[in-house]
């Protein structure tokens, strides 16, 4: 889960996120559950990560540090250069395995 949940409803942007899924391969770290799949390539070698993607009129990112294999603390951000009615987000978040 992701806390606090993140949401936005404005113009062409509508999302509500309370769960993200991390998948690591040799080539990348992929995080799904946001408006688009966020990727860090190559994947991080340590506990810190920073994934991002662009979809529609928004650019989304989560960055943070895993304290163990089940928990992380970091930041969620969203910027909307193509949707002037949408407010940017930059919020401290925590995540834990369900």
C-alpha positions, -999 to 999 in steps of 0.1 A, spaced: 0 0 0 9 36 -4 1 62 23 -12 87 21 -31 77 -11 -26 101 -40 -54 113 -62 -61 140 -88 -92 148 -108 -89 177 -131 -93 182 -168 -79 152 -186 -63 137 -155 -81 114 -131 -63 89 -108 -65 75 -73 -35 55 -61 -33 35 -29 -13 6 -41 19 4 -62 38 -28 -73 76 -30 -76 91 -54 -101 129 -57 -104 147 -73 -134 183 -72 -145 174 -44 -168 151 -21 -148 130 -14 -117 93 -10 -128 66 4 -106 30 1 -116 -2 14 -102 3 50 -111 -12 66 -143 17 51 -162 44 25 -156 74 42 -138 109 29 -146 144 32 -134 170 17 -158 193 2 -149 178 -8 -115 193 5 -83 222 -14 -67 212 -3 -32 180 6 -13 175 40 -29 153 42 -60 138 69 -83 113 59 -109 94 82 -133 71 83 -163 52 106 -185 16 99 -195 -10 122 -210 -3 157 -197 15 145 -165 50 135 -154 49 113 -123 77 100 -100 83 81 -68 117 82 -51 127 68 -18 147 43 2 137 8 13 144 2 50 139 -35 44 123 -57 17 88 -47 28 89 -10 36 100 23 20 98 60 27 100 86 0 82 112 -21 55 111 -47 54 140 -72 33 148 -102 36 178 -125 11 188 -152 27 210 -179 0 201 -204 -30 205 -181 -30 240 -165 -60 233 -143 -42 205 -125 -23 213 -93 12 198 -89 18 173 -61 50 168 -40 41 147 -10 61 125 15 48 89 13 54 55 29 48 21 14 45 -14 29 40 -48 15 4 -61 18 
